[in-house]
Amino acid sequence: RPPSGRAMTASRAALALRGLMIMGMGLLLGYTETPLDVILSYYGILFLLAVPLLGLGRRTLLALAVVFAVLGPVAMQLVRAWWPDKPRIDGEYTFGLAAANPGTFLTDMLLTGVYPALPWLAYICVGLAVGRLDLTSRKVGAVLLAAGTALTAAAWGLSALLLGPGGGYERLVAATPLLNEEQINQFLVLGGAPGSDDLPATTGWWLAILTPHTSTPLAILSSLGTSLAILGAILLLVPYLGRTTVPLAAAGSMTLTLYSAHVIILATEILDPARPIMAITIQVIVFLLTAVLWRNAVGKGPLEAIVAAATGWLRTLVLAGSRPGPSPDQSASVSVRREAGHNLIFQADGNGSPVSASASAKRSHTNGGEPIRAPSTSETPTYDRGAGRHSAARPAES
């Protein structure tokens, strides 16, 4: 179950800070002039948009996933149709470019960029819903595999039906005279035409294609199905693979660091870009080895550690109250309470929450010198949070 109350507030604050930090890292990587379309800024926006979704149940999340998968791409195409002369940003967004073009930056991040956040919120909603399942269950793995496969097949089948017997392909050609059939086929096969990054908005029939990075409803549903099927297969296979998955698990624990390194490697052309197969092979081997060694020696990846430290601090701050309390030696207080014939000593932190409790083993100054023995397990002090007071179980009769 998702947390509630102040714990939920802390989780939301931590996620918002994580989103801002990851977006900032993406904008910093923009200065490298990498040939990649850096996804981190979009991720940051997605995390910020996910903040109000944290407390929702599975059914609500799945319903919202359908809404974002259908209406998000519609909004994307409407903006492209209504704003055909939207300024185009050459290269990747940086802090400077984002500040100089705030309207274009937000429009690209939310709707018209390579990884538009509003349509892609469907992935976030499904991910949150799947995260509420018992992922150690083989039944869950099998259901994810079957459901994902069925969803992918349905998306591809519906696209083929709409573009073929439904007459969609002919309508694409007729409504988009600036593109020849070869360029249109490029969109249908690879998802992008030479010299054009945006999906044309000349007709709503463009929403019937499902090729990569088009962010159409069927493309999103197909990707979701593939992801769910792969996740289900992994959940079913991993218990039988033993330690062979250690390198992948290590790399998976520091994807932010490894992705950033990948961006920098491509930007600096340390590896020959004319030999892409060799370049990616070297990176995979080096990244897997580095991840295993780093995880065994240090733990979290370097960038992951920075983000975790910042979000952990904020989470603790929110859980503790609106501002940090004084240091422990200044905030700790001790109170003595007489319960069941014993003096019980409670030490509380600056927020009044108990941090330790014990029975006095010394002679009491208030009970006529009667010695007090240490409590046994049958008389362990407890703290009643609902009543806001300490209590102790009565000693068992011997």
N, C-alpha and C positions, 0 to 999 in steps of 0.2 A: 504494500500500500504506500502511496506517496505520503510524505510527512505533512504535518498540519501545524497551524499556529506559528510560533516564532521559528520553528525548525524549517517550515516552508518559506518563510521570509528570508531566512539565511540562505537556503538553497537558491532562491531566486536572485538574491543579491550576488551570490558567488557566480551564478551562470551569467549574469549581466556583465560582471567584471571580466569573466573569461572571454565573453564575446568581444568586449572592447579591446582586450589585450591581443586577441588573435587577429582582429581587424587591423590593429596597429602594426602587427608583424607583417601582415599582407601588404600594407601601404609602404612599409620599409623595404620589403623585397621588390617593390616596384622600381626602386632606384637602381636596381641591378641591371635593368634593361634586358631582362630575360626574354627569350622567345616564347616562353610558356604563358598561358592565360592563368595567372595566379588565382587560386580559389580562396585563399585565406580571408580576404576582405569580405567575400560573400558568406563564408562560414561565420564570421563575426556577426554579420547582420542576421543570419539565421538563428544564432544563439540568442541574440537580443529579442527576436520575434518569438522565440520559444519560451521566454520567461513566463508569460501568462498561461502557457499550456501545461505547466508542471503538475498542477493539482487535478487534472482532468482524468476521468476514467477511460478504460480501453474503448468502449463503444463510442463515446464522444470523440475520442481521438481518431478512430477509424472513420467516423462520419465526416470529421473535419478534413481528413486526408482526401476523401473523395471531392469535397468542396474545393480545396486548394488545387487538386489535380485537374479539375474541370474549369473552374472559374479563373484560376491564376493564368493559364495560357490564353484564355479569352481576353482578359485585361491586358496581357502582354501584346497581343496583336492589335487591340484597339488603340493602345498608346502609339504603336508604330504607325498605324494608319492616320491618327490624328496629328502626329508630330513627325512628319516625314523629313523635316529639315533639322531634326535634333542634332546638336553638335556631336561630332565623333572625336573621341579621345585617341590619339595615336599612342600606342604602347600601353603600359600598365598604369593604373592609378597610383599616385604617391600622395603624401600629405599635402604637398603644394597643389597638385592638380585637383584633388578633392576639395580643397578650400577655395580654389579659384572657380570651380564649376560645381557648386553644391547641388543645384537642381539636376544637372546631368548625372552627377555621381549617384544621387539617391535613386533616380529613375533607372539607371543601369543596374545598380545593386538589387533593386526590388523587382524589375520587370524586363528590361531590355538588354541586360548584359549576358555574358556567356553562361553564367550560372544563376539565373534570376531567383531571388530569394522567395518571393511569394508563391510561384508554382512549386518550388522545391520544398516548401513547408510540408508538402504531402509526405516527403521522405522523413522529415522530423516527426510528424504525427505517428506514422507507422512505426518508426523506431522506438518512440516512447511507449507505444502500445505493446510492441514485442518485448520490450524490456521489463514489462510487468508480468510476463509469463515465466513459468518454471523451465528455464533453459537447460536444466539437468535432466529433464524428462525426455525419454526416447519418443514418447507419443507426441510431444510438442515438436521435436525435430522432424518427425514424419509428416505431421500436419503442415508445417512450414514448407517442407519440400514439395508436397503434393499441391498445396494452395498456390505456391509461387509458380510452379510449372504450369498449372491451369491458367493463372492470371496472365502469364507471358504468352501462352498459346492463344488465349482469347483476344489479347491486344493485337497480336500479329494477324489473326484471322479477321478481326473487324477492320483493320486498316486495309488489308487486301480486298475485302468485300467493298469498302467504300471507294477505293481508288480504281477498282476494276469494274465489276458489274454495276456498282453504284454510279459510275461515270465521273468520279472525282478527278481522274488524271486529265481527261479532256477539258474539264473546267479549269484546272490549274494552267494548262497551256493557253487556253483562250483568255484567261484573266491576267496573265503575266507576259505581255508581249516583249518586255525588255529582256527576258531570258529565253534562250533557245531551248530546244528539247534536251540537248546534252547538259546544259546547266541545271535544268529542272531535274533531270535524272541524277545529277550529282547530289542534289538535296535528298532525293529519295533513297540513294544508296549510302552515301557517306555523311549526309547531314549538313553539307555546306557547299556553296558554289564558289569557284575561283574568283577572288576579288570581292566577295560579299560575305559578311559575317552574320547578317541578320536574316531571319526567315522572312520572306516576302509577306506583305499583309494585303495583297491585292484581292484575296478571296478567303472566306472562312474554310474552304476546302484544304488549305494548308495545314489546318489542325488535324487532318486525317492521317498525316504521315507520322512515322515513329522512329526516325533515324536519330543517331546520337547528337546531343547538344541542341536539339530543336525545341525541347521543353514543351512539346505538345501533350495533350491529355494521354494519348495512346503511348507516346514515348515514355512518359512518367510511369504509367501503369506497367509497361513492359519492363522498365528498369526495376521497379518495385518487385515484380514477380521474379525476375532473375536473382535479385538480391535475397529475397526470402528463400528461394530454392537453394541457393548456394549456402546460406546460413543453415538451413535445415540439414543439408548434406554434411556440412562440417560438424554440426552437433551430433550426428549419427556416427561419423567416422572417427572423430578425435579420441574417444575412449579406447579405440583399438590401435592408435598410432603411437602411444607411449611418449617417449622423450624425443621422438623425431620432430615434434612440433615446437620444440624449445626455441630454435632460431626464429621461427615465424612469430611466436608469442613475444619474444624479446623485441623484435622489430615493431610489432603491433603496439607495444607499450610506449613507443617513442616516435610515433608517426609525424608529429609536428616537427621534431628535430630533423628527421630523415627527409621529409618533404622539403623543408627549407634548404637543406644541404643539396638536394636534387636541383632545386631552382638555381642555386648559386653555381653549381657545377655546369649547368647548361648555359648560364649567363657568361661565365668566364671561358667557356670552351676548353676546359682542361682536357676533356676527352674529345676526340675527333668527331665533329657532328656529321661528317661525311660517312662515318661507319657506325650507324645507330645501333645495330645489333651488338657489336662489340662494346659500345658505350653502355648500353643498358645491362649487359651481362656483368661487366666490371662493377657497376654500381650495385647491382643486386647482391653479388658476392661480398663486396666490401661492407655494404650496409648490414647484411645479416651477421657477419663476423663481428663488426663493431658493436652492434646492438647486444649480442650475447656477452661480449667482454665487458661492455659498459654496465649492463644490467647486473652482472655478477659482482662487479667491483664497486659500483656506485649506487645503482638502483634506478631511479627515474632518469629519463633523458634530460639534458641540460635545459632545453626550453620548457619541457613539461614540468621540471622542478620549479622554474621561475613562476609559471602560471599557478601551479599547485600551492606554492608558498603564499602568493598574493591572495588567491581565492580562499585558502584556508584561514588566513589572517582575518579576512572580511567576514567569513562565516562565524568564526569565534567571536568577533566583535559584535555581530548582530545577535548571536545567542546570549552573549553576556549582558547586552543592553545597548543603550545609545552611545555610550562612550566607554573607553577602557577604564577599569577600576584601578585603584592604587596597587602598589606592589604587595605581594603576599604578606610580608612581614608587617606592613602597615594596615592591611585590610583584615587580617585574620582576627577573630574574636573568640573568646572562650566563655562558655556559660556552664554553670553547674545546675543540674536539675535533680531533685530527689525523686526517684521512682522505685517502687517496690522495695523500699528499705535500703536502697543503694544510692550513692551519689554518682550520677552519670555525667561525664564530662564530654561536652560537644564542642568541637572546633568548627567554626563556620567561616566561609570566605567573605569577601566584601559584598556579595550579593545576598548574603544570608543563607546560602545553601550549605548544608553540612559537608565537610570534607573528611571528618573523622569522628569517631565516638568511642568512648571506652569507660570502664568503671574504675573509680579511684581505688587504688590499692593501698593508699595511705590512710592514716587515722583521720577521721573527719573532725572538723572543728565545730560541727553543728549537730552531731548526734551523740554527744557524750563520750566520744572517744571510741565508739564501736568500730572495730576493724571492718573494712570492706574488702571482700575477695573479688578477683577478676571474674567477669561474667563468663559462663560457659556458653556453648552453642545454643543452649535452650533459652538463653536470655539475651540474645544479641539485640542491641538497640536498633530501632528502625526510625525512619523519618516519614511522617504522614504529610505528603505534599498537598493533598486536598485540604487538610485542616491547618497546614502551615505550622505544625508543631512536631516535636520529637516525642517518641514514646519508646517504651522498652517492654519486652515480654516478661511476664512474671516468672521467677525462677521455678523450675519444675520441682514438684514435691518429691523428696527422697524417702 
